[in-house]
Every structure is written in C-alpha cells, then in structure tokens.
Amino acid sequence: MLGIDPRKVRQVIVEARMSDADDDAAGCEAGFGRTACNVRGREALLSGLANIIRDLEEEEQIVLMALAWVGRHTYSPAEWDQALSEAGHAYNSRTADYLTSLPRLGDYLEEGLAAIGNG
C-alpha cells in the first residue's frame, strides 16, 4: 500500500508544475512589472503548494518525500522501503519547505508514482 491516495499526489503534481510555469501562469501580465510580478506570483504559488503539503498527514508527507527521491533516482523502485525509512527519519516541520524547494517536484513525483506502479 502506498500510504497516500494517488489523487492527492496528482494534486501536488499539478500545483508543483504551476509553480514552475511561465510568468503568465503565475498571474503576471505583460508590461506590469513582469519580473517583480513573476517573483510574487511564484512565491504565492509555492506558498500555496507548501500549505497543501503541510495539510497532509505526516505519513503522507513522508511518502511524498520518498516518491520524489525515487523519481529523481536517489533510490530505485526496488529500494522503496529504504526510501520510506529514510524519509521517515528526515521528516520534520520543514518537510513541506524542502519539497517545494525541489525545482522539478512535479516531475519527480510523477516519475516516482510510475516507478512504483501507481502512475
């Protein structure tokens, strides 16, 4: 059993990809302080993503971390139990901040889901 509903993971994937999107997706319009707006828009998206992750149960956050690690090839799918164990040890109050700091979080999660057979 995965320990998190794959639909929740997919929601995080969508939100993570929005935070990596271009200026227009971040709510900025051409000619309106595009650089500053992009930074504010991206920060708002990342803050929203972090809140979604923080609202998950501890075990769900741990699974997200392990999925990201498998997706970025820190662990292989065969090492899933080890990834979960290490994520459990690494879990703390800043786990959401750590996850949102990963620039390809959406891709990592999607690849992790697919690698362990839940994609």
C-alpha positions in Angstrom: 0.0 0.0 0.0 1.3 3.5 -0.9 0.3 5.3 2.2 -1.3 8.2 0.3 -4.1 8.4 -2.1 -2.6 8.8 -5.6 -5.1 11.5 -6.3 -3.5 13.6 -3.6 -0.1 13.1 -5.2 -1.5 14.1 -8.5 -2.9 17.3 -6.9 0.5 18.1 -5.6 2.0 17.4 -9.0 -0.4 19.9 -10.7 0.3 22.5 -8.1 4.1 22.0 -8.3 4.0 22.3 -12.1 2.0 25.5 -11.8 4.8 27.0 -9.6 7.3 26.1 -12.3 5.2 27.6 -15.1 6.0 30.8 -17.0 5.1 34.3 -16.0 1.6 34.3 -17.4 0.7 31.2 -15.4 2.0 33.0 -12.3 -0.6 35.7 -12.8 1.6 38.3 -14.5 0.6 40.4 -17.4 3.0 41.9 -20.0 4.2 45.3 -19.1 3.2 45.2 -15.4 6.5 44.9 -13.6 6.9 41.5 -15.1 10.0 40.5 -13.1 8.6 41.6 -9.7 5.2 40.2 -10.5 6.7 36.9 -11.5 8.6 36.6 -8.2 5.5 37.5 -6.2 3.3 35.1 -8.2 5.7 32.3 -7.9 6.1 32.9 -4.2 2.4 32.8 -3.8 2.1 29.5 -5.8 4.9 28.0 -3.7 3.3 29.1 -0.5 0.0 27.5 -1.6 1.8 24.3 -2.5 3.6 24.2 0.8 0.3 24.7 2.6 -1.3 21.8 0.6 1.7 19.6 1.7 1.5 20.7 5.3 -2.2 19.8 5.4 -1.3 16.2 4.6 -0.8 13.7 7.4 2.7 13.1 8.5 2.8 9.6 6.8 1.6 11.2 3.5 4.3 13.8 3.6 6.9 11.0 4.2 5.5 9.1 1.2 5.7 12.3 -0.9 9.4 12.7 0.0 10.1 9.1 -0.8 8.3 9.3 -4.1 10.3 12.4 -5.0 13.6 10.6 -4.2 12.6 7.6 -6.3 11.5 10.0 -9.1 14.9 11.7 -9.1 16.7 8.4 -8.9 18.2 8.8 -5.4 16.6 5.4 -4.7 15.5 2.8 -7.1 11.9 1.4 -7.1 13.5 -1.8 -5.5 14.7 0.4 -2.6 11.2 1.8 -1.9 11.2 0.5 1.7 14.6 2.1 2.3 13.4 5.4 0.8 10.4 5.4 3.1 12.5 4.6 6.1 15.0 7.4 5.3 12.1 9.8 4.6 10.7 9.0 7.9 14.0 9.8 9.6 14.3 13.0 7.6 10.7 14.2 8.2 10.4 17.4 10.3 8.4 20.6 10.5 10.2 21.9 7.4 9.4 18.9 5.1 6.9 21.0 3.0 9.6 23.7 2.6 12.1 21.1 1.5 9.8 19.5 -1.0 8.7 22.9 -2.5 12.4 23.8 -2.9 12.9 20.9 -5.4 12.7 22.6 -8.8 11.2 19.6 -10.6 9.0 18.3 -7.8 6.0 17.6 -10.1 8.2 15.6 -12.5 9.8 13.7 -9.6 6.5 12.8 -8.0 5.1 11.6 -11.3 8.1 9.6 -12.1 8.1 8.1 -8.6 4.5 7.1 -8.9 5.1 5.4 -12.2 8.2 3.7 -10.9 6.5 2.0 -8.0 3.5 1.1 -10.1 0.9 3.7 -9.1 1.3 6.1 -12.0 
